[in-house]
Amino acid sequence: QIVLVSGHLDSWDVGQGAMDDGGGAFISWEALSLIKDLGLRPKRTLRLVLWTAEEQGGIGAEQYYQLHKENISNFDIVMESDEGTFRPSGLGFTGNAKARDIMKEIMTLLQPINVTDVYDNADGTDIDYWMRDGVPGASLRDDISKYFWFHHSQGDTMTVQDPNQMNLCAAVWTVVSYVIADMEEMLPR
């Protein structure tokens, strides 16, 4: 059984893609690194996917889906971060009411950093195939007030990234992915 965390590597052609979507790739990598460094071994596999060709129409995501859809019942949740890694506020979530209640309970663990909201509908080009087939999905929600200052521009460089805000995003990603991966049962569908 698999808990998938992800971001995409490709950027628009004019910038470095540090925010779109290097930040999402980084926090996904960091989540798994933190779990490993803490010596935690969840019941399910945590899988990191760094998507390619998202900016060119989601070609990498479609290929991955085609290669793995026969095992769709083993995918517990698919998570994607693709709206920057600014100050997080919670998660967008797509899933049934029982799964949403579980997600709300998990998010209470993040009260110390004030990131507890669960919003309707996860967003993510790379996880859409899975969510359409009923796999629960989550996407990072953060303060996007500055997102379009840099999105697909030459301004999308490493200087946009705030290490403290990225650490908070990585904390959200780490807690949510680990707890889901270590629950007794998969999220209900």
Beta strands, then each sheet from edge to edge (+ up, - down):
strand 1: 2-8
strand 2: 45-51
strand 3: 75-80
strand 4: 88-94
strand 5: 117-120
strand 6: 137-142
sheet 1: 2+ 1+ 3+ 6+ 4- 5-
end
